[in-house]
Amino acid sequence: MKALDEVGQVNDMIRLIVDMRAKLVTELSSLPIVQHIYPSDANFLLVKVNDARGIYNYLLEKGIVVRDRSKVELCEGCLRITVGTEKENSDLIKNLRAIL
């Protein structure tokens, strides 16, 4: 009910997430470890990568939590990455670049 009372604020948050998702797609697309980014209208991306398990473990060691979906049927080799804050997304990309 509170969200309905503050529709303007909710819409601003949605716009911010959409913008951050688009920037994240652009950044991820530039990485050679990324094979495919599936279209998304949600606050997360499903990203097919070269070594999902290895990347998942590396990011976890760095304190970055993503979801390993590589053992889920039709999601083989994929990580589910939630759209975070600008800093969180930047840290993610920086750490993914460090793998290269």
DRENMI-747658 format. One record per residue (C-alpha): residue number from 0; x, z, y. Coordinates in Angstrom, 3 decimals, decimal comma, padded with zeros to 6 digits. Layout:
// residues N
<r><pos>NUM</pos><u>X</u><w>Z</w><v>Y</v></r>
...
//
This chain:
// residues 100
<r><pos>0</pos><u>000,000</u><w>000,000</w><v>000,000</v></r>
<r><pos>1</pos><u>002,855</u><w>000,799</w><v>002,353</v></r>
<r><pos>2</pos><u>004,283</u><w>-002,705</w><v>001,841</v></r>
<r><pos>3</pos><u>000,936</u><w>-004,190</w><v>002,842</v></r>
<r><pos>4</pos><u>001,058</u><w>-002,168</w><v>006,053</v></r>
<r><pos>5</pos><u>004,493</u><w>-003,564</w><v>006,856</v></r>
<r><pos>6</pos><u>004,139</u><w>-007,224</w><v>005,906</v></r>
<r><pos>7</pos><u>006,538</u><w>-008,317</w><v>008,654</v></r>
<r><pos>8</pos><u>009,302</u><w>-006,097</w><v>007,326</v></r>
<r><pos>9</pos><u>008,683</u><w>-007,246</w><v>003,744</v></r>
<r><pos>10</pos><u>008,807</u><w>-010,897</w><v>004,851</v></r>
<r><pos>11</pos><u>012,102</u><w>-010,236</w><v>006,645</v></r>
<r><pos>12</pos><u>013,533</u><w>-008,726</w><v>003,457</v></r>
<r><pos>13</pos><u>012,366</u><w>-011,733</w><v>001,441</v></r>
<r><pos>14</pos><u>013,969</u><w>-014,142</w><v>003,915</v></r>
<r><pos>15</pos><u>017,229</u><w>-012,176</w><v>003,737</v></r>
<r><pos>16</pos><u>017,263</u><w>-012,275</w><v>-000,071</v></r>
<r><pos>17</pos><u>016,538</u><w>-016,025</w><v>-000,064</v></r>
<r><pos>18</pos><u>019,385</u><w>-016,625</w><v>002,407</v></r>
<r><pos>19</pos><u>021,792</u><w>-014,432</w><v>000,439</v></r>
<r><pos>20</pos><u>020,804</u><w>-016,183</w><v>-002,804</v></r>
<r><pos>21</pos><u>021,528</u><w>-019,597</w><v>-001,257</v></r>
<r><pos>22</pos><u>024,955</u><w>-018,433</w><v>-000,041</v></r>
<r><pos>23</pos><u>025,715</u><w>-016,959</w><v>-003,446</v></r>
<r><pos>24</pos><u>024,799</u><w>-020,254</w><v>-005,134</v></r>
<r><pos>25</pos><u>027,149</u><w>-022,118</w><v>-002,790</v></r>
<r><pos>26</pos><u>030,016</u><w>-019,720</w><v>-003,444</v></r>
<r><pos>27</pos><u>029,483</u><w>-019,648</w><v>-007,214</v></r>
<r><pos>28</pos><u>029,246</u><w>-023,448</w><v>-007,355</v></r>
<r><pos>29</pos><u>032,778</u><w>-023,721</w><v>-005,998</v></r>
<r><pos>30</pos><u>034,267</u><w>-021,747</w><v>-008,906</v></r>
<r><pos>31</pos><u>035,661</u><w>-023,723</w><v>-011,855</v></r>
<r><pos>32</pos><u>034,551</u><w>-020,984</w><v>-014,304</v></r>
<r><pos>33</pos><u>030,911</u><w>-021,714</w><v>-013,427</v></r>
<r><pos>34</pos><u>029,351</u><w>-024,428</w><v>-015,584</v></r>
<r><pos>35</pos><u>025,768</u><w>-024,291</w><v>-014,337</v></r>
<r><pos>36</pos><u>023,512</u><w>-022,265</w><v>-012,058</v></r>
<r><pos>37</pos><u>019,891</u><w>-022,382</w><v>-013,096</v></r>
<r><pos>38</pos><u>017,255</u><w>-022,730</w><v>-010,350</v></r>
<r><pos>39</pos><u>015,776</u><w>-019,418</w><v>-009,270</v></r>
<r><pos>40</pos><u>012,970</u><w>-018,164</w><v>-007,080</v></r>
<r><pos>41</pos><u>013,834</u><w>-014,551</w><v>-007,920</v></r>
<r><pos>42</pos><u>016,351</u><w>-012,026</w><v>-006,608</v></r>
<r><pos>43</pos><u>018,809</u><w>-012,981</w><v>-009,338</v></r>
<r><pos>44</pos><u>020,641</u><w>-016,023</w><v>-010,689</v></r>
<r><pos>45</pos><u>021,257</u><w>-017,081</w><v>-014,260</v></r>
<r><pos>46</pos><u>024,774</u><w>-018,504</w><v>-014,319</v></r>
<r><pos>47</pos><u>026,441</u><w>-020,259</w><v>-017,251</v></r>
<r><pos>48</pos><u>030,160</u><w>-019,505</w><v>-017,256</v></r>
<r><pos>49</pos><u>033,185</u><w>-020,315</w><v>-019,429</v></r>
<r><pos>50</pos><u>033,642</u><w>-016,848</w><v>-020,947</v></r>
<r><pos>51</pos><u>030,548</u><w>-014,752</w><v>-020,287</v></r>
<r><pos>52</pos><u>031,671</u><w>-011,727</w><v>-022,317</v></r>
<r><pos>53</pos><u>035,168</u><w>-011,724</w><v>-020,847</v></r>
<r><pos>54</pos><u>033,912</u><w>-012,097</w><v>-017,280</v></r>
<r><pos>55</pos><u>031,268</u><w>-009,424</w><v>-017,860</v></r>
<r><pos>56</pos><u>033,910</u><w>-006,953</w><v>-019,096</v></r>
<r><pos>57</pos><u>036,282</u><w>-007,798</w><v>-016,237</v></r>
<r><pos>58</pos><u>033,594</u><w>-007,291</w><v>-013,598</v></r>
<r><pos>59</pos><u>032,479</u><w>-004,045</w><v>-015,221</v></r>
<r><pos>60</pos><u>036,052</u><w>-002,734</w><v>-015,000</v></r>
<r><pos>61</pos><u>035,937</u><w>-003,540</w><v>-011,274</v></r>
<r><pos>62</pos><u>032,675</u><w>-001,613</w><v>-010,838</v></r>
<r><pos>63</pos><u>030,525</u><w>-004,727</w><v>-010,535</v></r>
<r><pos>64</pos><u>027,501</u><w>-004,690</w><v>-012,805</v></r>
<r><pos>65</pos><u>025,984</u><w>-007,957</w><v>-013,984</v></r>
<r><pos>66</pos><u>023,947</u><w>-008,571</w><v>-017,126</v></r>
<r><pos>67</pos><u>025,474</u><w>-010,361</w><v>-020,076</v></r>
<r><pos>68</pos><u>022,767</u><w>-012,655</w><v>-021,443</v></r>
<r><pos>69</pos><u>025,111</u><w>-014,699</w><v>-023,619</v></r>
<r><pos>70</pos><u>023,510</u><w>-013,479</w><v>-026,862</v></r>
<r><pos>71</pos><u>019,947</u><w>-014,194</w><v>-025,719</v></r>
<r><pos>72</pos><u>018,442</u><w>-017,363</w><v>-027,148</v></r>
<r><pos>73</pos><u>018,629</u><w>-020,238</w><v>-024,628</v></r>
<r><pos>74</pos><u>020,913</u><w>-018,152</w><v>-022,379</v></r>
<r><pos>75</pos><u>024,099</u><w>-018,576</w><v>-024,389</v></r>
<r><pos>76</pos><u>027,160</u><w>-018,198</w><v>-022,172</v></r>
<r><pos>77</pos><u>025,137</u><w>-016,879</w><v>-019,232</v></r>
<r><pos>78</pos><u>025,360</u><w>-013,945</w><v>-016,887</v></r>
<r><pos>79</pos><u>022,408</u><w>-012,676</w><v>-014,877</v></r>
<r><pos>80</pos><u>023,633</u><w>-011,883</w><v>-011,383</v></r>
<r><pos>81</pos><u>021,404</u><w>-009,966</w><v>-009,002</v></r>
<r><pos>82</pos><u>021,573</u><w>-011,002</w><v>-005,357</v></r>
<r><pos>83</pos><u>023,170</u><w>-008,076</w><v>-003,569</v></r>
<r><pos>84</pos><u>024,142</u><w>-007,218</w><v>-000,040</v></r>
<r><pos>85</pos><u>026,570</u><w>-009,454</w><v>001,807</v></r>
<r><pos>86</pos><u>029,426</u><w>-007,090</w><v>000,903</v></r>
<r><pos>87</pos><u>028,392</u><w>-006,854</w><v>-002,756</v></r>
<r><pos>88</pos><u>028,168</u><w>-010,630</w><v>-003,038</v></r>
<r><pos>89</pos><u>031,515</u><w>-011,023</w><v>-001,299</v></r>
<r><pos>90</pos><u>033,136</u><w>-008,511</w><v>-003,678</v></r>
<r><pos>91</pos><u>031,669</u><w>-010,384</w><v>-006,639</v></r>
<r><pos>92</pos><u>033,056</u><w>-013,731</w><v>-005,472</v></r>
<r><pos>93</pos><u>036,446</u><w>-012,205</w><v>-004,614</v></r>
<r><pos>94</pos><u>036,721</u><w>-010,734</w><v>-008,101</v></r>
<r><pos>95</pos><u>035,580</u><w>-013,942</w><v>-009,780</v></r>
<r><pos>96</pos><u>038,251</u><w>-015,845</w><v>-007,845</v></r>
<r><pos>97</pos><u>040,836</u><w>-013,324</w><v>-009,045</v></r>
<r><pos>98</pos><u>040,084</u><w>-014,372</w><v>-012,631</v></r>
<r><pos>99</pos><u>041,284</u><w>-017,879</w><v>-011,839</v></r>
//
